[in-house]
Amino acid sequence: MKILIFSTAYLPFVAGAEVAIKELTDRLGSDIEFDLITARLNRKLKKEERIGTVNIYRIGVGVPFVDKLLVPFGGAIKVIKLNRKNHYDYFWCVMASFASGAAYIANWFQKKVPIILTLQEGDSENYLRFKWFGLIDLSWRLALTRASRLTAISNYLLDRAQRLGYKGESYLIPNGVDINKFENPISKSINPDSVTLITTSRLVEKNAVEDIIEALKPLPPTIKLKILGTGPLEKNLKFKIKNLKLEGRVELLGFVKQEDIPQHLHQADIFIRPSLSEGQGISFIEAMAAGLPVIATPIGGIPDFLHDGETGLFVEPKSPRLIAFQVQKLISDRVLHDKIVINAKRMVAEKYDWDLIAEDMKNRVFKPFL
């Protein structure tokens, strides 16, 4: 079987979609041949190379804004050439994005190749509906009408696709975690005299990192926060930390390589991300696999795996004081803490192991059409 993947960004850029592609292709590459069309985004990146089991074809001049506009059209030309040579069984579009446009445009000029569309988007409903004068919403609707099969990382995204009129085959295929990489071999409990909160996220509005910072103010000075990630709000967050006089309690670590994230999680006590929108949230699953109790909002795809008081604790969006309350609850209630950690780790092992997800993708999604 030969599959051509479409993703606007790919390694070395790392987010949930890029991680998912890498993890799945690593596991399925012995049975399936994978090629991938992506935007170049950086002049230092090669136009063609092989990463893992995937042949990468980068479209563009190395300027992000320009390449995103080029990849649907330059990518379509490349797709037609590649398909004449390789005769792909499927096009696999990861998100209804710029790169996916290349698959749809190419199909106008050749015998149509079945398209599998995977929804990974973590943006809010308002963003998807109204951003760029509704063009994102329109791209979703057009992509859905031409998709032969649909997968989504959460029930929230599946429901949205169905609300927009998709009636074809659809499958819930969540993002997962490499349990062996994230599992902490040392069982630990919280020491009330030294507590480390942690969040791993891009520093953007939807991840509400400022709410975690504000939650520190009413908490004892023995409780500190580590923030892993970069983004446009970094200066604003530094100003807030200074304004609240929390310089000695908040550590901004900036960009951290994916392979280094487990050790940071192992050194922390509680994971928090009070998201304003979330397609699923692979960082939550990673924290659970690492043995951390998770505090999150009941937003988007999060309720698929976080059940309040069982596999984590919920807070309402924009509620720093409630975040502080839930932190204190986990510190003071050892029974609740241990129950959440045990339940979450068991759930991750049963439902979110990449090995299981890859088999599910192979057997249910990458199957011949009848």
Protein Blocks (a to p, Z undefined) as FASTA:
>chain_A
ZZddddfbacfbdcfklmmmmmmmmmmmmmpccdddddfkiakbcfbdcehjaccddede
hiaklmmmmmmmmmmmmmmmmmmmnopabdcdehjafklmmmmmmmmmcccdddddddfb
fbdfklmmmggghlmmmmmmmmmmmpfbdcdfbfklmmmmmmnopabdcddddddddfkl
mpcfbdcdddfklccddddddddfklommmmmmmmmmpcfkbccddedddjklmmmmmmm
mmnopmmmcccebjadfklmmmmmmmpmbdcdddfbdfkopmlmmmmmnopacddddehj
lmmmmcghkloccddehilklmmmmmmmmmmmmmlmmmmmmmmmmmmmmmmgfklmmmmm
mmmmmpcdZZ
